[in-house]
Amino acid sequence: MSTNTTDAPADGYLAKRTLRSGSAGWVLLAGLGISYVISGDYSGWNFGLAEGGFGGLLIATVVIAAMYLAMVLGMAELSSALPAAGGGYTFARRALGPWGGFATGTAILIEYAIAPAAIATFIGAYVESLNLFGVTDGWWVYLAVYALFIGIHLAGVGEALKAMFVITAIALVGLVVFAVAALGRFDAANLTNIAPDADAAGASTFLPFGYLGIWAAIPFAIWFFLAVEGVPLAAEESRDPARNVPRGIIVAMLTLVVTGAVVLVLVPGALGSEATSASGNPLVEALGDGAAAKAVNYIGLAGLVASFFSIVYAYSRQTFALSRAGYLPTSLSVTNSRKAPVLALIVPGAIGFGLSLTGEGAMLLNMAVFGAALSYVLMMVSHIVLRVREPNMPRPYRTPGGIVTTAFALVIAAASVAATFLVDPKAALWTLGVFCAFLAYFGLYSRRHLVASSPDEEFAALVKAEEDLE
């Protein structure tokens, strides 16, 4: 089926859909990348212990960290060559055409719309553990965080990024406090205190659920790094994006490898893997009832807020880019006087709030991971296609190892998609159904209403014209 584009209206279509440029250098971008993910150190990853035990989650985390490092290096190249607010959608649009671009953008949007809902449930657990405001039911906490942080984003990107940077710095300090306090409580025997399943192939104290537990732990290992790939979404709002976006995303990833390793070893080493596997606030429980535990509890709340805050930014920019090009209703990309996309912030937020009311943090995590892993597959395919098809494309940064690096990430990402069905088939199938519904909308309607003058579509048309001339 062909895909048609229509010219944008002449009455300032793009003027109503512009973002504020020059708001962030590489330090703020690195802070953005860390803030996307920092909540994953405080809660969520620990549910992987119930799937694979310490050994299974450890092996899964090493593999997934290697995948993310490879993927980030590939995305650093793509973002230096194609710096636009669409991030992965922009890369796939260039490499795979409108269908591939929309499929990638949709997978990313699913990830970013659902991840804050999962984080909201973890925020509720932390608030309850702190006994703040006498909270016993977290639904109004979910509503409060959505309303507050969407409101801050509506004030403008510069203000939002600076606030995120401060909150993220506080969350990193909390991890340092935790590490110092947890060292005195560490006991290596606690790491392997989950009883082995006698019926699982390869079961042992290190792998209590056998070899299959490694695969089942993959979605939870992803939670240590989920959404770091969102840094390129800030390309249009950064200074010198071809230079700063690659630096920001690589620094963020290296920082997250260190923080993830610290909590993966020290939390179950202090609390025990069995107790950690079911905890809503594992770092706090690992420290007991002392002053350090209380400090980490409050700071952990800041970490969860940082990720929630930043992923709201991410879903709004992904929605903005798809809407501006006509893939989604164009009303979603209209910006206010502060150059913030109003409906792109509010509509996915309302959907996420509705999902948070389920209170099923682990289920929502798995759904977000499905969208993420699917987008990783498509983005790595995009890198390989562009390397082969457009070898002379200007690339200020080039991925070490080239397509070998991104092919490795592609294989692991594909295995990660399959792992979501192993952990929670129902959640994965529901998410797949939503993804297919988006594709049906594109096939039946929006592919005939793309906006030719939007940056991604205009650039694609220029490339096509050059190919025709050649």
C-alpha positions in Angstrom: 0.0 0.0 0.0 1.3 3.4 -0.9 1.6 6.3 1.6 0.5 9.7 0.6 1.5 13.1 2.1 -0.5 16.3 1.9 1.0 19.8 2.1 0.6 21.5 5.5 -1.9 24.3 5.8 -0.5 27.7 4.9 -1.5 29.5 8.1 1.6 28.9 10.2 1.2 25.2 10.8 4.8 24.7 11.9 4.9 28.0 13.8 2.3 26.5 16.2 4.4 23.4 16.5 7.9 24.5 17.5 10.0 23.6 20.5 12.4 25.9 22.3 15.9 25.3 20.9 19.3 25.7 22.7 17.9 24.7 26.2 20.4 21.9 27.0 24.1 21.0 26.7 25.5 17.6 27.2 25.6 17.8 31.0 21.8 18.4 31.1 21.3 15.7 28.5 23.3 13.2 30.6 21.2 14.2 33.6 18.1 13.6 31.5 19.3 10.2 30.5 20.0 9.2 34.1 16.8 10.7 35.4 14.8 8.6 32.9 16.2 5.5 34.5 17.2 6.2 38.1 13.9 5.0 39.6 14.8 1.5 38.2 17.6 1.4 40.8 15.1 2.1 43.6 12.3 -0.4 42.7 11.1 -2.7 40.1 14.3 -4.6 39.2 14.0 -6.7 42.3 10.9 -8.6 41.0 13.3 -10.3 38.7 14.7 -12.3 41.7 11.3 -14.1 41.9 11.8 -15.2 38.2 15.5 -16.1 38.1 17.0 -15.8 41.6 20.2 -13.8 42.2 22.2 -15.8 39.6 19.5 -15.6 36.9 19.0 -11.8 37.4 22.7 -11.2 37.6 23.4 -13.0 34.3 20.4 -11.3 32.7 21.6 -7.9 33.8 25.1 -8.4 32.4 23.6 -9.4 29.0 21.2 -6.6 29.0 23.8 -4.0 30.1 25.9 -5.2 27.1 22.9 -4.8 24.8 22.2 -1.3 26.1 25.8 -0.3 25.7 25.8 -1.5 22.1 22.4 0.1 21.4 23.4 3.4 22.9 26.5 3.5 20.7 24.3 2.9 17.7 21.8 5.6 18.7 24.7 8.1 19.4 25.6 7.7 15.7 22.0 8.0 14.5 21.3 11.1 16.7 24.4 12.8 15.5 23.3 12.3 11.9 19.6 12.9 12.3 19.1 15.3 15.3 15.3 15.7 15.6 12.6 15.5 18.3 11.3 12.2 17.0 14.4 10.2 18.2 13.9 6.5 17.2 10.9 7.4 15.1 13.1 9.8 13.0 15.8 7.2 12.6 13.4 4.5 11.5 11.5 6.9 9.2 14.7 7.5 7.3 15.7 3.9 7.1 12.4 2.0 6.9 9.9 4.4 5.5 6.6 5.6 6.9 5.5 2.2 8.1 8.7 1.5 9.9 8.8 5.0 11.3 5.3 4.8 12.7 5.8 1.3 14.1 9.0 2.4 15.9 7.4 5.6 17.2 4.4 3.7 18.4 6.5 1.1 20.3 8.4 3.9 21.9 5.2 5.8 22.8 3.7 2.6 24.4 6.9 2.3 26.5 6.8 5.9 27.6 3.1 6.1 28.2 3.1 3.0 30.4 6.4 3.4 32.3 5.2 6.4 34.3 2.1 4.4 35.4 4.4 1.7 36.8 6.6 4.3 38.5 3.5 5.9 40.0 2.6 2.7 41.7 6.1 2.5 43.1 5.8 6.1 44.3 2.6 5.2 46.1 4.4 2.3 47.8 7.2 4.6 49.0 4.6 7.2 50.2 2.8 4.5 52.2 6.0 3.2 53.7 6.8 6.8 54.9 3.3 7.1 56.3 3.0 10.5 54.6 -0.4 12.2 54.9 -1.8 9.0 56.3 -1.9 7.4 52.9 -3.3 3.9 52.8 -4.5 3.9 49.1 -2.2 5.4 46.5 -4.7 6.4 43.8 -4.7 10.1 44.8 -0.9 10.0 44.9 -0.9 8.9 41.3 -3.3 11.7 40.4 -1.1 14.3 42.3 2.1 13.3 40.6 0.6 13.3 37.2 -1.1 16.7 37.7 1.9 18.4 39.3 4.6 17.2 36.9 2.6 17.7 33.7 2.0 21.2 35.0 5.7 21.9 35.5 6.4 20.6 31.9 3.8 23.0 30.6 5.9 25.9 32.0 8.7 25.1 29.5 11.5 22.7 28.7 14.3 24.8 30.2 12.7 24.9 33.6 11.7 21.2 33.4 15.2 20.0 32.5 16.9 22.0 35.3 14.4 20.7 37.9 15.0 17.2 36.6 18.8 17.7 37.0 18.5 18.7 40.6 16.1 15.9 41.5 18.4 13.4 39.8 21.5 14.6 41.7 19.6 14.1 44.9 18.7 10.5 43.9 22.3 9.7 43.1 23.3 11.0 46.5 20.7 8.6 48.0 22.4 5.7 46.2 25.7 6.7 47.7 24.2 6.9 51.2 22.6 3.5 50.7 25.8 1.8 49.5 27.8 3.1 52.5 25.1 1.9 54.9 24.5 -1.4 53.2 28.1 -2.5 53.2 28.0 -3.1 56.9 24.9 -5.4 56.6 26.2 -7.4 53.6 26.3 -11.2 53.8 27.1 -13.2 50.7 24.9 -16.0 51.9 21.9 -13.8 51.6 22.4 -13.6 47.8 21.4 -17.3 47.3 18.8 -17.9 50.0 16.0 -18.8 47.6 15.4 -22.5 47.6 16.1 -24.2 44.3 13.1 -25.5 42.3 13.8 -29.3 42.0 11.8 -29.5 38.7 13.7 -26.7 36.9 16.5 -27.7 34.5 19.9 -26.5 35.9 18.5 -25.5 39.2 21.0 -24.6 42.0 21.3 -22.1 44.8 22.8 -19.7 42.3 20.1 -20.4 39.7 17.1 -21.5 41.9 14.8 -21.5 38.9 17.2 -23.0 36.4 18.4 -21.8 33.1 15.0 -20.6 32.0 15.0 -18.2 35.0 17.7 -16.2 33.3 15.4 -15.6 30.3 12.5 -14.8 32.6 14.6 -12.2 34.5 15.4 -10.2 31.4 12.4 -7.8 31.5 13.4 -6.9 35.1 17.0 -6.4 34.1 15.9 -4.0 31.4 14.3 -1.9 34.2 17.8 -0.9 35.2 18.3 0.9 31.9 14.8 1.4 30.5 14.3 4.7 28.7 17.9 5.9 28.5 17.4 5.7 24.8 15.1 8.7 25.1 17.9 11.3 25.2 17.7 11.9 21.4 14.2 13.1 21.9 15.7 16.3 23.3 17.7 16.9 20.1 15.7 19.8 18.8 15.9 21.6 22.2 19.6 21.1 22.8 22.7 23.1 21.8 24.8 21.6 19.1 22.8 18.3 19.1 25.2 16.4 16.7 27.9 16.8 19.4 26.0 17.0 22.7 23.4 14.2 22.3 26.0 11.4 21.7 28.0 12.6 24.7 25.0 12.9 26.9 23.6 9.4 26.2 27.0 7.7 26.5 27.8 9.4 29.9 24.3 8.5 31.1 24.6 4.9 30.2 28.0 4.4 31.9 26.7 6.0 35.1 23.7 3.7 35.1 25.9 0.6 34.7 27.7 1.5 37.9 24.5 2.4 39.9 22.7 -0.8 38.7 25.6 -3.0 39.7 25.7 -1.5 43.2 22.1 -2.1 44.1 21.9 -5.5 42.4 24.6 -6.8 44.7 24.1 -4.9 47.9 20.3 -5.0 48.3 19.9 -8.8 48.2 23.2 -9.1 50.1 21.8 -7.1 52.9 18.1 -8.1 52.9 18.3 -11.5 51.3 17.1 -12.4 47.8 13.9 -14.0 48.9 12.7 -10.9 50.9 13.9 -8.6 48.2 12.0 -10.3 45.4 8.6 -9.2 46.8 9.6 -5.7 48.2 7.9 -2.5 47.1 10.9 -0.4 48.4 13.8 -2.8 48.6 16.6 -0.4 49.4 14.8 0.9 52.5 14.0 -2.6 53.7 17.6 -3.7 53.2 18.7 -1.0 55.7 16.3 -1.8 58.5 14.8 0.9 60.7 17.7 3.2 61.2 18.3 6.8 60.2 20.0 5.7 57.0 16.9 3.8 56.0 14.7 6.8 56.6 17.0 9.0 54.6 17.1 6.6 51.7 13.4 6.2 51.8 12.9 10.0 51.3 15.6 10.2 48.7 14.3 7.1 47.0 11.0 8.9 46.5 13.1 11.7 44.8 14.5 9.0 42.5 11.1 7.7 41.5 9.9 11.3 41.0 13.0 12.0 38.8 12.2 9.2 36.4 8.5 9.9 36.4 9.2 13.5 35.7 11.6 12.8 32.8 9.5 10.1 31.1 6.6 12.5 31.0 8.9 14.7 29.0 9.8 11.8 26.8 6.2 10.7 26.0 5.3 14.3 25.2 8.1 14.7 22.7 7.4 11.4 21.0 3.7 12.2 20.7 4.6 15.7 19.5 6.8 14.4 16.7 4.3 11.8 15.5 1.5 14.3 15.6 3.4 17.1 13.9 4.1 14.8 10.9 0.4 13.7 10.8 0.9 10.1 12.1 -1.3 11.0 15.1 -4.0 13.7 15.2 -2.3 17.0 14.5 -4.0 18.7 17.4 -1.6 16.8 19.8 1.4 18.8 18.6 0.2 22.4 19.1 2.5 24.2 21.6 1.7 26.9 24.0 3.5 30.3 24.5 6.3 28.5 26.4 6.8 26.1 23.5 5.4 23.1 25.4 3.1 20.7 23.6 0.0 20.9 25.7 -2.2 17.9 24.5 0.9 15.8 24.0 1.5 16.1 27.7 -2.1 15.8 28.9 -3.6 13.0 26.7 -0.9 10.2 27.3 -0.8 11.4 31.0 -4.5 10.7 31.4 -4.1 7.3 29.8 -1.2 6.5 32.1 -3.1 7.7 35.2 -5.9 5.3 34.3 -3.4 2.4 34.0 -1.8 3.3 37.3 -5.2 2.7 39.1 -4.7 -1.0 38.5 -1.9 -0.8 41.1 -0.1 -3.7 39.2 3.4 -2.3 39.1 5.1 -5.5 37.9 2.5 -6.0 35.1 2.8 -2.4 33.9 6.6 -2.8 34.0 6.4 -5.9 31.7 4.1 -4.0 29.3 6.5 -1.0 29.1 9.4 -3.4 28.5 7.5 -5.0 25.6 7.2 -1.6 23.9 10.8 -0.8 24.6 12.3 -4.0 23.4 10.2 -3.9 20.2 11.5 -0.4 19.5 15.1 -1.5 20.1 14.7 -4.2 17.5 13.4 -1.6 15.0 16.0 1.0 15.8 18.9 -1.4 15.5 17.5 -2.6 12.2 17.4 1.1 11.2 21.1 1.6 12.1 22.1 -1.4 10.0 20.0 -0.4 7.0 21.4 3.1 7.0 25.0 1.9 7.3 24.4 -0.4 4.3 22.2 1.9 2.1 23.6 5.3 2.9 27.3 4.8 3.8 28.1 8.4 2.9 25.6 10.0 5.2 27.4 12.6 7.3 28.0 11.0 10.7 29.8 13.3 13.2 29.9 10.2 15.6 30.4 6.7 14.3 29.5 3.5 16.3 32.6 1.5 17.3 32.3 -1.9 15.6 29.7 -0.6 13.2 26.8 -3.0 12.3 28.4 -5.8 14.3 27.7 -3.8 17.5 24.1 -3.0 16.6 23.5 -6.6 15.3 24.4 -7.9 18.8 21.9 -5.4 20.4 19.3 -6.5 17.8 19.6 -10.2 18.7 19.3 -9.5 22.5 16.4 -7.1 22.0 14.5 -9.7 20.0 15.0 -12.3 22.8 13.8 -9.6 25.3 10.5 -9.2 23.3 10.0 -13.0 23.6 10.8 -12.9 27.3 7.9 -10.6 28.1 5.6 -13.3 26.9 7.4 -15.8 29.2 6.9 -13.6 32.3 3.3 -12.3 31.8 1.7 -13.6 28.5 -1.6 -11.7 29.2 0.1 -8.3 29.7 2.3 -8.9 26.6 -0.7 -9.9 24.4 -2.7 -6.8 25.6 0.3 -4.6 24.7 0.7 -6.3 21.3 -3.0 -5.7 20.7 -2.6 -2.0 21.3 0.4 -1.9 19.0 -1.6 -3.6 16.2 -4.5 -1.2 16.8 -2.1 1.8 16.2 -0.9 0.1 13.0 -4.5 -0.3 11.8 -5.2 3.4 12.4 -2.1 4.3 10.4 -3.0 1.9 7.6 -6.7 2.9 7.4 -6.3 6.6 8.0 -3.2 8.6 8.9 -0.9 7.3 6.2 -3.0 9.3 3.7 -2.8 12.5 5.8 0.9 12.9 6.5 2.1 16.5 6.6 4.6 17.0 3.8 6.2 20.1 5.3 7.0 18.6 8.7 10.7 18.1 9.3 10.8 14.3 9.0 8.5 14.1 6.0 10.2 17.0 4.2 13.6 15.5 4.7 12.4 12.1 3.5 11.0 13.8 0.3 14.4 15.5 -0.3 16.2 12.2 0.0 13.8 10.5 -2.4 14.2 13.4 -4.9 18.0 13.0 -4.7 17.7 9.3 -5.3 15.5 9.8 -8.3 18.0 12.3 -9.8 20.8 9.8 -9.3 
